[in-house]
Amino acid sequence: MGVLFNFGELDEKATIQKVGKFFKTDVVRLERMANSSLNSALRSPNLGELLGHE
């Protein structure tokens, strides 16, 4: 690709395992630390909430 993307081969299985662990354990721990949920950040906006109606 180019000098900026001159990485070695990726171990696909190890990458999948690490990403799975991140979302199963690390994200939960980070959500607890932030006292917030990732789901609230990723959900679709609600027009009623934007207008002040619930």
All heavy atoms as TSV, in Angstrom:
chain	resi	resn	atom	element	x	y	z
A	1	MET	N	N	0.821	-1.198	0.000
A	1	MET	CA	C	0.000	0.000	0.000
A	1	MET	C	C	0.857	1.252	0.000
A	1	MET	O	O	0.665	2.124	-0.744
A	1	MET	CB	C	-0.922	0.018	1.209
A	1	MET	CG	C	-2.141	-0.824	1.076
A	1	MET	SD	S	-3.230	-0.475	2.475
A	1	MET	CE	C	-4.743	-0.860	1.741
A	2	GLY	N	N	1.715	1.372	0.870
A	2	GLY	CA	C	2.551	2.545	0.982
A	2	GLY	C	C	3.304	2.477	2.286
A	2	GLY	O	O	3.113	1.596	3.099
A	3	VAL	N	N	4.156	3.416	2.498
A	3	VAL	CA	C	4.986	3.415	3.692
A	3	VAL	C	C	4.145	3.535	4.957
A	3	VAL	O	O	4.438	2.903	5.965
A	3	VAL	CB	C	6.026	4.560	3.620
A	3	VAL	CG1	C	6.840	4.620	4.891
A	3	VAL	CG2	C	6.917	4.370	2.409
A	4	LEU	N	N	3.078	4.311	4.934
A	4	LEU	CA	C	2.251	4.485	6.124
A	4	LEU	C	C	1.536	3.207	6.540
A	4	LEU	O	O	1.198	3.026	7.699
A	4	LEU	CB	C	1.216	5.596	5.902
A	4	LEU	CG	C	1.769	7.002	5.750
A	4	LEU	CD1	C	0.640	7.979	5.440
A	4	LEU	CD2	C	2.491	7.428	7.011
A	5	PHE	N	N	1.301	2.307	5.617
A	5	PHE	CA	C	0.551	1.094	5.900
A	5	PHE	C	C	1.401	-0.153	5.721
A	5	PHE	O	O	0.927	-1.181	5.290
A	5	PHE	CB	C	-0.700	1.022	5.016
A	5	PHE	CG	C	-1.624	2.180	5.227
A	5	PHE	CD1	C	-1.691	3.202	4.302
A	5	PHE	CD2	C	-2.400	2.257	6.369
A	5	PHE	CE1	C	-2.535	4.276	4.503
A	5	PHE	CE2	C	-3.242	3.328	6.591
A	5	PHE	CZ	C	-3.313	4.339	5.654
A	6	ASN	N	N	2.644	-0.076	6.067
A	6	ASN	CA	C	3.553	-1.200	5.922
A	6	ASN	C	C	3.568	-2.021	7.208
A	6	ASN	O	O	4.513	-2.011	7.963
A	6	ASN	CB	C	4.959	-0.703	5.573
A	6	ASN	CG	C	5.868	-1.829	5.137
A	6	ASN	OD1	O	5.409	-2.937	4.902
A	6	ASN	ND2	N	7.143	-1.545	5.054
A	7	PHE	N	N	2.473	-2.735	7.474
A	7	PHE	CA	C	2.343	-3.558	8.666
A	7	PHE	C	C	2.560	-5.007	8.297
A	7	PHE	O	O	2.374	-5.410	7.152
A	7	PHE	CB	C	0.944	-3.411	9.288
A	7	PHE	CG	C	0.621	-2.009	9.711
A	7	PHE	CD1	C	-0.394	-1.307	9.091
A	7	PHE	CD2	C	1.320	-1.399	10.726
A	7	PHE	CE1	C	-0.710	-0.029	9.480
A	7	PHE	CE2	C	1.012	-0.108	11.125
A	7	PHE	CZ	C	-0.004	0.580	10.498
A	8	GLY	N	N	2.891	-5.804	9.288
A	8	GLY	CA	C	3.008	-7.238	9.071
A	8	GLY	C	C	1.638	-7.855	8.888
A	8	GLY	O	O	0.609	-7.188	8.974
A	9	GLU	N	N	1.632	-9.143	8.646
A	9	GLU	CA	C	0.374	-9.861	8.472
A	9	GLU	C	C	-0.419	-9.853	9.773
A	9	GLU	O	O	0.156	-9.928	10.861
A	9	GLU	CB	C	0.641	-11.299	8.045
A	9	GLU	CG	C	1.227	-11.421	6.653
A	9	GLU	CD	C	0.267	-10.967	5.571
A	9	GLU	OE1	O	-0.922	-11.312	5.649
A	9	GLU	OE2	O	0.711	-10.266	4.653
A	10	LEU	N	N	-1.728	-9.754	9.664
A	10	LEU	CA	C	-2.593	-9.785	10.833
A	10	LEU	C	C	-2.988	-11.216	11.151
A	10	LEU	O	O	-3.259	-12.009	10.253
A	10	LEU	CB	C	-3.864	-8.977	10.584
A	10	LEU	CG	C	-3.701	-7.479	10.429
A	10	LEU	CD1	C	-5.037	-6.851	10.112
A	10	LEU	CD2	C	-3.121	-6.879	11.690
A	11	ASP	N	N	-3.021	-11.518	12.426
A	11	ASP	CA	C	-3.534	-12.806	12.879
A	11	ASP	C	C	-5.031	-12.612	13.101
A	11	ASP	O	O	-5.467	-12.078	14.112
A	11	ASP	CB	C	-2.841	-13.231	14.168
A	11	ASP	CG	C	-3.276	-14.600	14.645
A	11	ASP	OD1	O	-4.295	-15.125	14.131
A	11	ASP	OD2	O	-2.604	-15.145	15.529
A	12	GLU	N	N	-5.822	-13.015	12.122
A	12	GLU	CA	C	-7.258	-12.735	12.125
A	12	GLU	C	C	-7.956	-13.348	13.337
A	12	GLU	O	O	-8.792	-12.712	13.974
A	12	GLU	CB	C	-7.892	-13.240	10.833
A	12	GLU	CG	C	-9.330	-12.816	10.669
A	12	GLU	CD	C	-9.890	-13.180	9.303
A	12	GLU	OE1	O	-9.114	-13.358	8.361
A	12	GLU	OE2	O	-11.126	-13.271	9.210
A	13	LYS	N	N	-7.611	-14.576	13.687
A	13	LYS	CA	C	-8.255	-15.244	14.823
A	13	LYS	C	C	-7.940	-14.521	16.134
A	13	LYS	O	O	-8.816	-14.320	16.964
A	13	LYS	CB	C	-7.828	-16.698	14.899
A	13	LYS	CG	C	-8.426	-17.554	13.805
A	13	LYS	CD	C	-8.014	-18.997	13.945
A	13	LYS	CE	C	-8.596	-19.805	12.794
A	13	LYS	NZ	N	-8.229	-21.209	12.883
A	14	ALA	N	N	-6.688	-14.127	16.311
A	14	ALA	CA	C	-6.297	-13.419	17.536
A	14	ALA	C	C	-6.976	-12.059	17.603
A	14	ALA	O	O	-7.406	-11.627	18.680
A	14	ALA	CB	C	-4.783	-13.256	17.592
A	15	THR	N	N	-7.103	-11.388	16.464
A	15	THR	CA	C	-7.763	-10.082	16.419
A	15	THR	C	C	-9.231	-10.215	16.800
A	15	THR	O	O	-9.754	-9.434	17.591
A	15	THR	CB	C	-7.628	-9.455	15.018
A	15	THR	OG1	O	-6.238	-9.328	14.705
A	15	THR	CG2	C	-8.295	-8.101	14.955
A	16	ILE	N	N	-9.896	-11.225	16.280
A	16	ILE	CA	C	-11.309	-11.466	16.597
A	16	ILE	C	C	-11.468	-11.728	18.090
A	16	ILE	O	O	-12.379	-11.189	18.735
A	16	ILE	CB	C	-11.861	-12.635	15.758
A	16	ILE	CG1	C	-11.973	-12.222	14.292
A	16	ILE	CG2	C	-13.205	-13.125	16.286
A	16	ILE	CD1	C	-12.265	-13.349	13.337
A	17	GLN	N	N	-10.586	-12.513	18.669
A	17	GLN	CA	C	-10.648	-12.814	20.097
A	17	GLN	C	C	-10.434	-11.552	20.937
A	17	GLN	O	O	-11.131	-11.326	21.927
A	17	GLN	CB	C	-9.619	-13.869	20.480
A	17	GLN	CG	C	-9.955	-15.253	19.953
A	17	GLN	CD	C	-8.849	-16.250	20.232
A	17	GLN	OE1	O	-7.724	-15.892	20.546
A	17	GLN	NE2	N	-9.179	-17.531	20.098
A	18	LYS	N	N	-9.465	-10.730	20.547
A	18	LYS	CA	C	-9.173	-9.509	21.306
A	18	LYS	C	C	-10.326	-8.505	21.221
A	18	LYS	O	O	-10.663	-7.850	22.209
A	18	LYS	CB	C	-7.873	-8.870	20.817
A	18	LYS	CG	C	-6.655	-9.661	21.222
A	18	LYS	CD	C	-5.384	-9.006	20.740
A	18	LYS	CE	C	-4.174	-9.825	21.131
A	18	LYS	NZ	N	-2.921	-9.200	20.705
A	19	VAL	N	N	-10.929	-8.387	20.055
A	19	VAL	CA	C	-12.069	-7.471	19.904
A	19	VAL	C	C	-13.254	-7.988	20.715
A	19	VAL	O	O	-13.936	-7.220	21.399
A	19	VAL	CB	C	-12.449	-7.310	18.415
A	19	VAL	CG1	C	-13.769	-6.581	18.252
A	19	VAL	CG2	C	-11.347	-6.572	17.673
A	20	GLY	N	N	-13.477	-9.291	20.689
A	20	GLY	CA	C	-14.551	-9.881	21.488
A	20	GLY	C	C	-14.345	-9.621	22.971
A	20	GLY	O	O	-15.279	-9.246	23.689
A	21	LYS	N	N	-13.119	-9.814	23.457
A	21	LYS	CA	C	-12.809	-9.560	24.862
A	21	LYS	C	C	-13.026	-8.088	25.199
A	21	LYS	O	O	-13.572	-7.761	26.250
A	21	LYS	CB	C	-11.369	-9.938	25.181
A	21	LYS	CG	C	-10.982	-9.652	26.626
A	21	LYS	CD	C	-9.478	-9.784	26.820
A	21	LYS	CE	C	-9.049	-9.340	28.190
A	21	LYS	NZ	N	-9.177	-7.927	28.437
A	22	PHE	N	N	-12.623	-7.204	24.308
A	22	PHE	CA	C	-12.793	-5.778	24.550
A	22	PHE	C	C	-14.259	-5.436	24.777
A	22	PHE	O	O	-14.608	-4.757	25.732
A	22	PHE	CB	C	-12.237	-4.970	23.371
A	22	PHE	CG	C	-12.514	-3.494	23.468
A	22	PHE	CD1	C	-11.780	-2.701	24.317
A	22	PHE	CD2	C	-13.516	-2.919	22.720
A	22	PHE	CE1	C	-12.041	-1.344	24.430
A	22	PHE	CE2	C	-13.783	-1.564	22.813
A	22	PHE	CZ	C	-13.038	-0.778	23.667
A	23	PHE	N	N	-15.141	-5.930	23.903
A	23	PHE	CA	C	-16.550	-5.588	24.032
A	23	PHE	C	C	-17.239	-6.323	25.179
A	23	PHE	O	O	-18.203	-5.827	25.738
A	23	PHE	CB	C	-17.292	-5.827	22.714
A	23	PHE	CG	C	-17.076	-4.715	21.732
A	23	PHE	CD1	C	-16.231	-4.872	20.649
A	23	PHE	CD2	C	-17.697	-3.494	21.905
A	23	PHE	CE1	C	-16.020	-3.833	19.757
A	23	PHE	CE2	C	-17.496	-2.450	21.014
A	23	PHE	CZ	C	-16.651	-2.624	19.947
A	24	LYS	N	N	-16.746	-7.489	25.557
A	24	LYS	CA	C	-17.370	-8.246	26.649
A	24	LYS	C	C	-16.915	-7.770	28.017
A	24	LYS	O	O	-17.684	-7.809	28.972
A	24	LYS	CB	C	-17.072	-9.729	26.495
A	24	LYS	CG	C	-17.826	-10.374	25.362
A	24	LYS	CD	C	-17.479	-11.838	25.226
A	24	LYS	CE	C	-18.178	-12.422	24.014
A	24	LYS	NZ	N	-17.689	-13.752	23.692
A	25	THR	N	N	-15.682	-7.345	28.142
A	25	THR	CA	C	-15.171	-7.001	29.476
A	25	THR	C	C	-14.743	-5.545	29.606
A	25	THR	O	O	-15.156	-4.869	30.537
A	25	THR	CB	C	-13.988	-7.910	29.850
A	25	THR	OG1	O	-12.947	-7.762	28.888
A	25	THR	CG2	C	-14.399	-9.358	29.923
A	26	ASP	N	N	-13.949	-5.078	28.675
A	26	ASP	CA	C	-13.399	-3.729	28.801
A	26	ASP	C	C	-14.465	-2.650	28.663
A	26	ASP	O	O	-14.463	-1.672	29.414
A	26	ASP	CB	C	-12.287	-3.495	27.776
A	26	ASP	CG	C	-11.091	-4.408	27.995
A	26	ASP	OD1	O	-10.948	-4.928	29.122
A	26	ASP	OD2	O	-10.307	-4.606	27.054
A	27	VAL	N	N	-15.376	-2.808	27.723
A	27	VAL	CA	C	-16.422	-1.808	27.526
A	27	VAL	C	C	-17.319	-1.731	28.763
A	27	VAL	O	O	-17.667	-0.648	29.217
A	27	VAL	CB	C	-17.252	-2.085	26.254
A	27	VAL	CG1	C	-18.509	-1.234	26.208
A	27	VAL	CG2	C	-16.412	-1.819	25.013
A	28	VAL	N	N	-17.633	-2.886	29.331
A	28	VAL	CA	C	-18.466	-2.906	30.542
A	28	VAL	C	C	-17.762	-2.148	31.667
A	28	VAL	O	O	-18.366	-1.340	32.366
A	28	VAL	CB	C	-18.779	-4.363	30.953
A	28	VAL	CG1	C	-19.488	-4.403	32.298
A	28	VAL	CG2	C	-19.605	-5.042	29.888
A	29	ARG	N	N	-16.485	-2.406	31.846
A	29	ARG	CA	C	-15.711	-1.721	32.895
A	29	ARG	C	C	-15.655	-0.214	32.630
A	29	ARG	O	O	-15.855	0.596	33.539
A	29	ARG	CB	C	-14.296	-2.298	32.953
A	29	ARG	CG	C	-13.443	-1.711	34.047
A	29	ARG	CD	C	-12.083	-2.405	34.131
A	29	ARG	NE	N	-11.382	-2.485	32.863
A	29	ARG	CZ	C	-10.597	-1.524	32.374
A	29	ARG	NH1	N	-10.417	-0.415	33.044
A	29	ARG	NH2	N	-10.008	-1.672	31.206
A	30	LEU	N	N	-15.438	0.175	31.393
A	30	LEU	CA	C	-15.373	1.599	31.043
A	30	LEU	C	C	-16.727	2.282	31.235
A	30	LEU	O	O	-16.790	3.439	31.667
A	30	LEU	CB	C	-14.881	1.769	29.600
A	30	LEU	CG	C	-13.432	1.364	29.360
A	30	LEU	CD1	C	-13.137	1.340	27.871
A	30	LEU	CD2	C	-12.485	2.298	30.079
A	31	GLU	N	N	-17.815	1.567	30.914
A	31	GLU	CA	C	-19.151	2.132	31.135
A	31	GLU	C	C	-19.388	2.379	32.619
A	31	GLU	O	O	-19.949	3.405	33.005
A	31	GLU	CB	C	-20.223	1.179	30.599
A	31	GLU	CG	C	-20.325	1.169	29.095
A	31	GLU	CD	C	-21.338	0.159	28.597
A	31	GLU	OE1	O	-21.587	-0.855	29.277
A	31	GLU	OE2	O	-21.887	0.395	27.503
A	32	ARG	N	N	-18.959	1.437	33.460
A	32	ARG	CA	C	-19.118	1.622	34.912
A	32	ARG	C	C	-18.317	2.823	35.391
A	32	ARG	O	O	-18.792	3.615	36.201
A	32	ARG	CB	C	-18.676	0.364	35.657
A	32	ARG	CG	C	-19.768	-0.659	35.748
A	32	ARG	CD	C	-19.387	-1.763	36.721
A	32	ARG	NE	N	-19.425	-3.009	35.967
A	32	ARG	CZ	C	-18.461	-3.916	35.912
A	32	ARG	NH1	N	-17.364	-3.754	36.591
A	32	ARG	NH2	N	-18.603	-4.991	35.186
A	33	MET	N	N	-17.105	2.960	34.886
A	33	MET	CA	C	-16.260	4.089	35.285
A	33	MET	C	C	-16.876	5.411	34.853
A	33	MET	O	O	-16.804	6.408	35.569
A	33	MET	CB	C	-14.857	3.943	34.680
A	33	MET	CG	C	-14.044	2.832	35.303
A	33	MET	SD	S	-12.497	2.487	34.444
A	33	MET	CE	C	-11.707	4.062	34.393
A	34	ALA	N	N	-17.501	5.442	33.680
A	34	ALA	CA	C	-18.087	6.669	33.133
A	34	ALA	C	C	-19.498	6.907	33.644
A	34	ALA	O	O	-20.072	7.969	33.411
A	34	ALA	CB	C	-18.105	6.608	31.612
A	35	ASN	N	N	-20.054	5.907	34.322
A	35	ASN	CA	C	-21.435	5.987	34.793
A	35	ASN	C	C	-22.383	6.304	33.635
A	35	ASN	O	O	-23.297	7.119	33.747
A	35	ASN	CB	C	-21.586	7.001	35.928
A	35	ASN	CG	C	-22.864	6.790	36.703
A	35	ASN	OD1	O	-23.384	5.680	36.742
A	35	ASN	ND2	N	-23.380	7.844	37.288
A	36	SER	N	N	-22.102	5.668	32.504
A	36	SER	CA	C	-22.894	5.882	31.296
A	36	SER	C	C	-22.846	4.608	30.461
A	36	SER	O	O	-21.968	3.777	30.633
A	36	SER	CB	C	-22.319	7.044	30.499
A	36	SER	OG	O	-23.089	7.294	29.354
A	37	SER	N	N	-23.785	4.474	29.562
A	37	SER	CA	C	-23.848	3.296	28.718
A	37	SER	C	C	-23.492	3.653	27.282
A	37	SER	O	O	-23.873	4.716	26.782
A	37	SER	CB	C	-25.262	2.715	28.756
A	37	SER	OG	O	-25.383	1.688	27.810
A	38	LEU	N	N	-22.791	2.754	26.634
A	38	LEU	CA	C	-22.463	2.956	25.222
A	38	LEU	C	C	-23.733	2.936	24.382
A	38	LEU	O	O	-23.824	3.609	23.368
A	38	LEU	CB	C	-21.490	1.862	24.761
A	38	LEU	CG	C	-20.898	1.987	23.375
A	38	LEU	CD1	C	-20.116	3.278	23.233
A	38	LEU	CD2	C	-20.006	0.814	23.067
A	39	ASN	N	N	-24.736	2.189	24.825
A	39	ASN	CA	C	-26.008	2.118	24.095
A	39	ASN	C	C	-26.671	3.492	23.999
A	39	ASN	O	O	-27.279	3.827	22.987
A	39	ASN	CB	C	-26.962	1.131	24.762
A	39	ASN	CG	C	-26.526	-0.292	24.556
A	39	ASN	OD1	O	-25.857	-0.604	23.588
A	39	ASN	ND2	N	-26.891	-1.152	25.480
A	40	SER	N	N	-26.580	4.291	25.055
A	40	SER	CA	C	-27.209	5.612	25.000
A	40	SER	C	C	-26.508	6.520	23.996
A	40	SER	O	O	-27.131	7.382	23.401
A	40	SER	CB	C	-27.218	6.262	26.385
A	40	SER	OG	O	-25.898	6.495	26.824
A	41	ALA	N	N	-25.229	6.308	23.800
A	41	ALA	CA	C	-24.483	7.120	22.836
A	41	ALA	C	C	-24.741	6.656	21.399
A	41	ALA	O	O	-24.634	7.449	20.467
A	41	ALA	CB	C	-22.999	7.058	23.135
A	42	LEU	N	N	-25.096	5.394	21.233
A	42	LEU	CA	C	-25.257	4.843	19.889
A	42	LEU	C	C	-26.700	4.774	19.407
A	42	LEU	O	O	-26.947	4.466	18.258
A	42	LEU	CB	C	-24.656	3.426	19.842
A	42	LEU	CG	C	-23.165	3.333	20.093
A	42	LEU	CD1	C	-22.732	1.879	20.082
A	42	LEU	CD2	C	-22.384	4.131	19.067
A	43	ARG	N	N	-27.648	5.058	20.269
A	43	ARG	CA	C	-29.046	4.928	19.863
A	43	ARG	C	C	-29.454	6.085	18.939
A	43	ARG	O	O	-28.831	7.142	18.918
A	43	ARG	CB	C	-29.970	4.852	21.061
A	43	ARG	CG	C	-30.038	6.097	21.875
A	43	ARG	CD	C	-30.922	5.862	23.110
A	43	ARG	NE	N	-30.849	7.010	23.971
A	43	ARG	CZ	C	-31.721	8.005	23.954
A	43	ARG	NH1	N	-32.735	7.985	23.130
A	43	ARG	NH2	N	-31.575	9.031	24.760
A	44	SER	N	N	-30.493	5.866	18.213
A	44	SER	CA	C	-30.996	6.883	17.294
A	44	SER	C	C	-31.577	8.051	18.070
A	44	SER	O	O	-32.154	7.868	19.140
A	44	SER	CB	C	-32.088	6.295	16.399
A	44	SER	OG	O	-31.568	5.268	15.608
A	45	PRO	N	N	-31.453	9.247	17.543
A	45	PRO	CA	C	-32.028	10.399	18.227
A	45	PRO	C	C	-33.556	10.324	18.263
A	45	PRO	O	O	-34.185	9.778	17.354
A	45	PRO	CB	C	-31.579	11.598	17.396
A	45	PRO	CG	C	-31.048	11.053	16.133
A	45	PRO	CD	C	-30.768	9.608	16.320
A	46	ASN	N	N	-34.120	10.841	19.311
A	46	ASN	CA	C	-35.565	10.846	19.477
A	46	ASN	C	C	-36.047	12.287	19.319
A	46	ASN	O	O	-35.668	13.166	20.096
A	46	ASN	CB	C	-35.930	10.311	20.864
A	46	ASN	CG	C	-37.411	10.235	21.092
A	46	ASN	OD1	O	-38.197	10.881	20.416
A	46	ASN	ND2	N	-37.808	9.440	22.066
A	47	LEU	N	N	-36.863	12.550	18.329
A	47	LEU	CA	C	-37.322	13.899	18.048
A	47	LEU	C	C	-38.059	14.498	19.231
A	47	LEU	O	O	-37.934	15.688	19.535
A	47	LEU	CB	C	-38.217	13.925	16.795
A	47	LEU	CG	C	-38.626	15.288	16.290
A	47	LEU	CD1	C	-37.422	16.159	15.986
A	47	LEU	CD2	C	-39.495	15.166	15.070
A	48	GLY	N	N	-38.830	13.678	19.946
A	48	GLY	CA	C	-39.565	14.167	21.112
A	48	GLY	C	C	-38.624	14.685	22.183
A	48	GLY	O	O	-38.870	15.712	22.799
A	49	GLU	N	N	-37.513	13.990	22.401
A	49	GLU	CA	C	-36.536	14.443	23.389
A	49	GLU	C	C	-35.888	15.756	22.945
A	49	GLU	O	O	-35.611	16.619	23.756
A	49	GLU	CB	C	-35.467	13.381	23.605
A	49	GLU	CG	C	-35.963	12.156	24.350
A	49	GLU	CD	C	-34.881	11.110	24.482
A	49	GLU	OE1	O	-33.754	11.331	23.996
A	49	GLU	OE2	O	-35.164	10.057	25.070
A	50	LEU	N	N	-35.637	15.884	21.659
A	50	LEU	CA	C	-35.024	17.101	21.143
A	50	LEU	C	C	-35.933	18.306	21.317
A	50	LEU	O	O	-35.467	19.424	21.532
A	50	LEU	CB	C	-34.642	16.941	19.669
A	50	LEU	CG	C	-33.558	15.904	19.373
A	50	LEU	CD1	C	-33.402	15.754	17.859
A	50	LEU	CD2	C	-32.235	16.305	20.003
A	51	LEU	N	N	-37.238	18.081	21.216
A	51	LEU	CA	C	-38.205	19.172	21.339
A	51	LEU	C	C	-38.653	19.393	22.781
A	51	LEU	O	O	-39.465	20.280	23.046
A	51	LEU	CB	C	-39.422	18.884	20.446
A	51	LEU	CG	C	-39.129	18.805	18.959
A	51	LEU	CD1	C	-40.391	18.390	18.201
A	51	LEU	CD2	C	-38.617	20.133	18.435
A	52	GLY	N	N	-38.147	18.551	23.690
A	52	GLY	CA	C	-38.503	18.695	25.088
A	52	GLY	C	C	-39.727	17.906	25.489
A	52	GLY	O	O	-40.232	18.071	26.583
A	53	HIS	N	N	-40.231	17.053	24.608
A	53	HIS	CA	C	-41.380	16.200	24.909
A	53	HIS	C	C	-40.858	14.793	25.157
A	53	HIS	O	O	-40.006	14.330	24.440
A	53	HIS	CB	C	-42.362	16.144	23.745
A	53	HIS	CG	C	-42.849	17.471	23.300
A	53	HIS	ND1	N	-42.036	18.513	23.003
A	53	HIS	CD2	C	-44.079	17.947	23.087
A	53	HIS	CE1	C	-42.731	19.555	22.624
A	53	HIS	NE2	N	-43.987	19.247	22.681
A	54	GLU	N	N	-41.379	14.111	26.125
A	54	GLU	CA	C	-40.925	12.749	26.357
A	54	GLU	C	C	-41.989	11.766	26.149
A	54	GLU	O	O	-43.032	11.682	26.151
A	54	GLU	CB	C	-40.330	12.611	27.750
A	54	GLU	CG	C	-39.029	13.380	27.830
A	54	GLU	CD	C	-38.288	13.081	29.114
A	54	GLU	OE1	O	-38.181	11.897	29.493
A	54	GLU	OE2	O	-37.814	14.019	29.722
